[in-house]
C-alpha cells in the first residue's frame, strides 16, 4: 500500500511485473491502473520508500534492484534508469523504517 493510501501494488513473479491499483478510499474498491515490467526476472519483493516517491523492485533471478518513480496523481510507475546489481535480492528495508 502506498503511504497515502490511494494506491495498492502487487508483484507478479510469473509475469515479472508490478500491478498497480487505485483505491477508492470510501468503498475500498480497487481499479486497475497498469502492469509495469520490473525489468528483471522473479520480483521476489518490492519496497516503497517512506516518502512515497520511489518503488524498488528486487528481481531475485536476475540479480537486480530496479528503481521506479511513483506518479503522485496516478500511482503509475516509471523506470528511472537506476539499477543495482546484487546477488539474489529478496528484501529491501529503508533505514529508520519499522
N, C-alpha and C positions, 0 to 999 in steps of 0.2 A: 504494500500500500504506500502510495506517495505520502510524504509528511502532511500535505494539505488536505488529504482525504478525498480528493477529487478523482484520482486515478488508481487503477489496480493493474499490476503487472504479473505475468506468469511466464516461466521458462518452459520451452518445448524442446526436450532433448532430441527426439527423433526428427523434428522439423528444424532444429538448430536456430531457434528464433525466440524472441520475446513477444508475447501477446500483450497488447495494451487495451485497456477498457476504461471508459469514462464511467464514473459512479454518480448516480443520482443520489444526492445526499439526503433527500426526503424519503425516498422509497427504497433505496439500496439497489435499485435496478442497474444492471451493467449494460453498457452499449459498446460494442466492439469498435475500436479506433484503428488498429493496424497490427500487422505482424512485422517485426523488424528482425532481419537476419542478425545473429550475434557475430557474424564474420569469423566464425570458427566452428569447431565440432564439439558436441556434447556440453551445452551450457549447464554445468553442474550446479551453479549458484549465480546469483547476481545480487548487487547491493546498491541502494540509493543513498547518496551522501545526505547528511542531516539537513543541508540547505535545500535539498530537492532539485538541485540544478544538474546533477550528474548521476548516471547509472553505469556501474561497472559490471560487465558480463565476464564471468570466469569460465572459459572454454577448456574443460578438462582434457579432452582428447587431442586438441590442437595446441596445448601448452601456451595459452594466451589469455590475457585480460584486456578487453577492449572497452574503451571509454566512449560513452554516448552522452550528448547533451539532451536534456529533457525540455521540451517546449512547455513553458508555464501555462499556456492557454489551452493546449490540446492534449498534453501529456505524451505526445509522439516523441520518438527517439531519432536523433540524428548523429551518425558516426562523427567523431571529432578528428579521426585520423591518428589518434594516440592509442598505441597498443604496446603492452608489456609482455615480453616472452618470459614465461615462468613455468617450471615443471609441474604439470598436472594440477593447476589451481582448482580448489574446491570450495573456498570460502574467502570472503573479504569482510573485514570489520574496520570501521573507522575509529581512530583514536578518540577516546572520550565518549564513544557511543556505548550504551549498555543494552 
